[in-house]
Amino acid sequence: MTLRIAIVGGGIGGLAAALFLRRAGLDATVYEQAPALREVGAGIVVPPNMVRPLMALGLAHELQDFAVRLEAAWEFRRWADGRVLSVQPMGAACERLYGAHCYVAHRADLLAMLQRALPAQQLRLDHRCVAVTQTGDGAHLVFSHQDDERSEVACDVVIGADGIHSVIREAIAPAADVRFSGLCAYRCLVPADEAPQMALRPVQTLWLGPEQHFVHYPISGGRWVNIVAIVPAGDWRTESWTADGRVADLSAAFIGWDGRLQQLIASATETKRWALYDRSPLERWSTGRISLLGDAAHAMLPFFAQGAAQSIEDAAVLADCLRGADRDTVAPALQHYERIRAPRASEVQLMSRGREIRNHLPDGPEQHQRDSELASGDPLRQSAWLYGHDPALPKEPPK
């Protein structure tokens, strides 16, 4: 009998999981709490280890319709005068090393691409998961709806792709070890025709300065410039991508920085602001018929720009592990998925820690040493552990 698979969460990871399961001959239904599918946030890096799985789904060619292919990435600049500390050409070198290009895109465009590829009957909107239970024979989900009604779903497999504040995670894993980083992030978009010319280049630029840093790159075919600014949080503690911030506060944080960067900020009309919390790897992702994927399993600080890519890797491996499973072998298949993915995702999660310390050094000898190391480095090759990873499974099935 065909497995009944329920994916809770209709973000990038949840939709990708449904698509990879479909490719493996398995149908999954995605349950999303929002009444309309939309992605909060703005820009996202689509690195080679995310592009290759999209190739496997037959979707990577669509990136050219809305994404910007980077000609250079990790262009580090000094905060006060914009002096280039280091820059890594991408393009042909990236494709030669990792079999794919590196892009930047609007999250909404990427989500829409995944949604178009998924049959409409496999996505159920206005389904907020409020409870999950399981027995030896199956799992049971309870959903609430905007009209205050409730509904129930029986299934054989539950995948929690419901983000940082996952309801599914609470049911299967000990509470995550959460540490406030002391930082917050501003995120906003600026129309290309109002941005300085240097911000329109197909380049991911990072300005490094004392206690904070600033990232920008073009998205949506070059029509917008995406901004992410990491600054001391003060008393801000709200961990939400939808919380409104004030452009005036963002602008004040970068007084004295290069004039082009200040011009870019001045062109913004609104911003979101969220507090950055660090989480330790979970003790487990799976129990019985329930498992986790994406931020629900391994929420990480954003300094390697790998959150979405890791969720896509999760999706590809999950589908391979469930291929050929039946109701009696679901649990070992999910354990096999966890054994493969948890070490890799945990490594990225832990490597993202401390990056802000190096980025935020005060002017002085340590900063000069860092800048010298950046100038002599080769970040594209140094990213091989990220970009070159192949999530393909061994041929032997789990025992």
N, C-alpha and C positions, 0 to 999 in steps of 0.2 A: 504494500500500500504506500502511496506517495506521502512523504513527510509533510506535515502541516507546520510551516515555519512562520513565526511572527517576529517582525523586526520593529522594535519600539524606537521611534525617532526617524524623521525624514530629512535629516541633514545630508551632507556630502557622504559621510560614512554609511549611513543607513541605506541610501539609494544605491550606492556602489555595491553594497553587500547583496541587495536584491538582484542587481544586474549580473554579478558574478555567479550567484546561485542559479539564476536563469540560464546562464551560459553552461553551467554544470548539469543542466537538466532538472533543476529543482525550482519549484515555484514558492515564493515567499511573499507575504503581504506586509507592507510597511504601514505602521500606524503612527500618524503625526498629530501632535496636539493642536497645531495652528489650524484655523479654518481655511487658510490659503497658504500654499507652500511658498515661502520666501526665505532668503538667507539674510540674516542680520550681519553687520560688519561691512567691510568694503573690499579692500584688496587682499589678494592671496598669491603667494608664490607657488607655482606649479613646477617643481623640480623634476629632473630626469627620472627619479625613482617613483614619481607619480605619473609621469607621461607614459612610461612603458606599460603599466597596467591598463591605462586608458587605450593604448594601442591594442592590447589583447581584447578589449571590449569593442574594438572597431570605432572608437570615438575620438581618438587623438587628432584626426584630421580636422575636426570641428573647432579645435582651439584657434586655428588661423582666422576664424570668423569673428572672434571677439577678444582674444588674448593678445598680448604683446610679447613677441619673442625677444628675449634679452640678448643684446649684443655684448653687454658687460654686466657683471654682478659683483657684489661686495666691493663697490667703489667707496673706500673709506676716505673721508675728508675731515680736516681739522676744523673745529667749531668756529674759531674766530675769523678766519680768512678764507676758508674753503680750499686750502692747499690739499692736493690729492696725496694721501698717504700710501694708498695701494689700490690697484684696480685689476680685476681678473677678466680678460676677454673670454666670451663664451662662444656662441655661434658654432663654427665648424669644430673647434676644439672640444666643446662639450659633447657634440654628437659623436665625434670620433672616440672619445673616452667612454661614454656612457650610453651610446645608442639612441640618444634622444636629446632634444633641445630643452632649454629651461624657459618658462614663460611666467608672466604675471597677468592676473586676471581679476575681474570683479567676482566675488563669491556668488552673487546672484546669477551671473551668466553661467558659471560652472554648474551650479545647482540646476538651472533650467536645462542645460545640456543633458544631464543625467535623467531628469524627469521626462524629457522627450523620448528617451530610449526605453523607458519602462512602461509597459502596458498600463493603461489607466486603471484597470480593475485591481492592480496590485498595490495601489496607494489609497489609503483611507485617511481623510483629513478629519479634523475636529474629534480626535480620539486622544484624550489625555489619560495616560495610564496612572491609576491610583492604587493598584494592588496586583501582585503576582504571587501565585502559589504553584506547587508542583507535587505530584505523587509519582509512584512508580510507573503509572500508565500514561501520564501526560502532564501538561501545564495548563494553568488557568489565568487569564488576564481579565481585569476589571477596568473599564474606561468610563470617564465622565465626559459630558458633552456640553456645549454652550447653552442648550435648552434645559440644563439641570437634570436631564435623563442620564441613565447609566446603561451600559451594555457589557456583555461578557463574551469572551472568546476562548475556546478550547484549542489547544495546539500540541504539537510534539516537541517543538524547539522554540525557545525565546532568546532573541538576541537584543541586548540592551545597547542601543546606539543613541541614547537619550542625553548625551552631553555631560558637562561637568557636574550638574546637580541631578545625577541619574537616580530615578526611582528604582530601576532594576538593580543597580549596584547595591543599594541599601538592603535588598533582599538576600544577597548572596555573599557579600564581602564585608569584612570589618571596616569600620569607619576609616577613611583615608587620613593619613597624617598630613595636616594642612599647616603651612607656615606662610605668614604674610611676608612678602618680599620687601615691603617698605616703598614699593614703586607703584605707579599707576600708568596707564597708557591712554593717550588721546588718539582718536582715529577720526579722520575727516577726508572729504573729497574736495578738490578744487577744479573748476573748469579749465581745460587746457588753454583756452584763449585768455585766461587771466593769470596764468602761471609764468614764472620766468623761463626763458628758453632752455636753460640747463636742466630744468626738471622735466622737459618733454622728451629727452633722449631715452632710448630703450635700455635704460640702465637702472639697476637697483643701487641707490646711493644711501650711505650711512654716514651721518655727521656725528663725530665723537667729541664729547666735551665733558668737563667736570660734572659728575653726579647725574648726567643724563645723556641721551642720544636721540637722534632724529632720523627717520627713514622716509624716503619717498621714491615712487616709481609710477610710470603711466599705466593706465588700465583701460579697459573698454575700447580697444582699438585706438588708443591714444587720445580719447575724448576727455578723460579725466586724469588727474594726478592724485594718487593715493598717498595719504600721510599717516604715519604712525610715530608718535612721539612718546618716549619713555622718560618719565620725570619722577622726582620724589613725590610721594602720595600726600604728604601732610596728613590731614585727618580723613582723607577719602578712603572708604572701606568697601564700597559697593562693587561686587563682582558680577557685572552684567554688561553685555555688549549693547544693550538698549538704553542704558542710563545716559541722560544728557549731561554734557559738560558745558563749559563756557569758553568761547574762543578767546575772550579777554584774558582768562587764566592761562590758556595755552600760550598766547602771545607774550604775556608777562614772564613766563618761564624761560623765554629765549631772547630776552633783551641782551644786547651786546654781542650776539652771534652774527655771522655773516649776513650782509644786507639782503642777499638773494633768498636766503632761508626766511628771513623776516617778511619779505615780500610775498613769499608763498603762503605763510601763515595768514597774512593780512587779507588774502584772497578767499579765505574760508569764511563761510557764513554760519556754519553750525558744526558741532563736534560731539562725539560720544566719548565717554570716559569710564574706564573700568579699572578696578584694583587688581593687581597681579598677585596671585597666591601660588605658592610652590607646593606640590604634592609628592609624597614618596610613592614608589611602586607598590601596587597592591599585593597582598599575600596570595591572592588567587583571583582569577577572572571567571572561573566556571564552577558550577556545582550542579550535578545531575543534568537536566535538560536546559539549563539557563547559562548563558555566557554573555560577555561584554565585548564592546568594540569601540574604537575611537576614544574620544575624550572621557567617556564613561569608564574606560579601562585604564587610560594612561594620560590624563590631563597634564600638560607640560607648559612651562614658560615658553614664550614665543620666540626666543632668541636664535633658534636654528630654523625657524619658519618651516617646521616639519609636521605640525599637528594634522593637517588634512592628508598629507602624503602617508603618514603612518596609518591613518584610518583606511586609506585605499589599500595599503599593503595588508592590513587586517582582513579586509573584505575578500581579497584574492585568496588568501590562505584558508579562511573560513570555508569558502565554497569548495576548495579542493578537499578539505577534511571531511565535509559532509557528503561529498559525492559518493554514492554507493551505500551510505549509512541507512539503517532502518530504525524503527522505534526502539529496538533492543540494543542498538549500538550507537545511539546518539551520544550518550554520556562519554564513552571513550573517544569518540570522534572530537567532541568539544575539548576534552583534556589534551588531545593531540594538538589541536589548534593553539591552545594556551601554551603548551610546551615549546612550540615553534615561535610564536609571536611574542610572548612575554619577555624573554631575554633581549630581543632586538628593541622592542618599544621601550623597555626600561632603560636600556643604554642611552637611547636618544633623550629620554626624560631626564636622566641624571646628568648627561653632558650639557643639557641646557642650563643647569644650575651654575651660578658663578660667572656666567658670561657678562652679566651687567657690571661686575666688579672691574673686569678688564676694559670694558667699553667706557667706564665712567671715571677713569683715573684723573686726579687733579693735575694741573700743569706742574711739571717737575721731572726729575730723573726717571721715575717709573713710567711716566707717560712717554718720554723720549725713547726709552727702551722698547716699549710696546710698538711705537711708530716705526722704529728701526726693524723690528721683527716683521711687521706688516709689509714693509717695503721689500723685504728679502723673501717673503713667503710665496707660495703657489696655492692659493685657496681652492682652485678648481681640483687639482690633484689631491690636496689635503682633505677634500670632501668625498673621497672615493668610498669611505665607509658608509656614507649616507647615499650618495647618488648611484653607486655601483651595485647596491644590494639587489639580489634576485630573490623574490619571495616564493619561487617555485619549490614545490615539495619534493622530498625524496620519493622514489618510486614505490618503496615498500610501505604498505598500509600499516596503521597502528595495530599493536597486538593487545 
